[in-house]
Amino acid sequence: MTNTRLICLLCLNFIAAPVPAIDGNQGNGPVVSFDATGPEIFPQSWLTAKVNAQATILDPAQRERSQALVARALAKYPAVVLRTHLQRVYVVGGLAYSGVPTGGTNSRNVVYLANSGKASDAALEGILHAEFSSILLRNLPQHLDTKRWQEINPPDFRYLGSGVQAIKQQKASRQLDAALQEAGFLHAYAQASQEEDFNSIASRLLMGDEGLWRAVAQFPKVKEKTLLVVAFYGRLHPQFTQSWFEALRSGR
C-alpha cells in the first residue's frame, strides 16, 4: 500500500491482539521472522528469472526496533483476524523484485517488510498496514462496495493498472495532493489501481494519520471512500467502528 511504500512495484499484490510470536507461532497470531532471507520465504512463482525476488538480512541493530513496531501494528487487530488472514510476517533488511527495491509487499497470507534503517517507525508500520489491507481485500472483496467506489471516481477516470505503470508515468508520489483529493484520491499513487487506492486510505486510518482526517473534513469524495473503507473493516470485525478509528487520530 512515503517513497518506501511507493517502490513496491510488483504486488503479485480497545481489543488488543496478543503480541505476535517471534520466529515461532504461539497460536494467537502470525509468526514474525527477522532472520529469514532465503528463496524459501517467497512463493515459487516469484523465483523466476523475470521476477527474481530477493531479500537481504535485517541489520541486528534494527531488530529490537522492528520487533516493537510490528508488535504495535499487529496489536491493532483482533486475534481472530490475524489467525484467519495472516500466517507470517517477514522483516528483512532489503527487498527487491527484478532488481527494483521495495519497502514491502504481500503474498496470499504473508507480509514482507523491508527495514533498511532509513524509514521512520510510522512509515514502516504504515507499510505493514497497507500490505495487510491488500490481503484482506483480496480475501474478502465482497466487504467493499466496489461499485460505489467506482462511482465516486471521475466519470472518465481509469486506474493506471499497477504500481509499475504509475512509476512509468511519473504518477508515483504519495505526498498528499489537494487537487487529487478533490477528485477522490489522496495522492498520485492512489491512481495506480483500486487496491492502491484502498491501501492509501486503510493504512492512514490504522495509523491515525491526521492528514487523512483533514482530507476527510475538506473533500467529500475522500470522505465517502474513507467511510467505505471503515465499512469494509467493520464487516471484518465489529471492533472496527468509525469511533475506534477516530480514537487512533494522532492529532488528539
Secondary structure, DSSP 4 states (H G I P E B T S, - for coil): --HHHHT--------PPPPPEESS--SSS-EEESS--SGGGS-GGGGSTTT--EEEPPPGGGHHHHHHHHHHHHTTS-HHHHHHH--EEEEESEEEETTEE-SEEE-SSEEEEE--S-S-HHHHHHHHHHHHHHHHHHH-GGGS-HHHHHHHS-TT----SSHHHHHHTT----S--HHHHHTT-SSGGGGS-HHHHHHHHHHHHHHT-HHHHHHHHH-HHHHHHHHHHHHHHHHH-TT--HHHHHHT-TT-
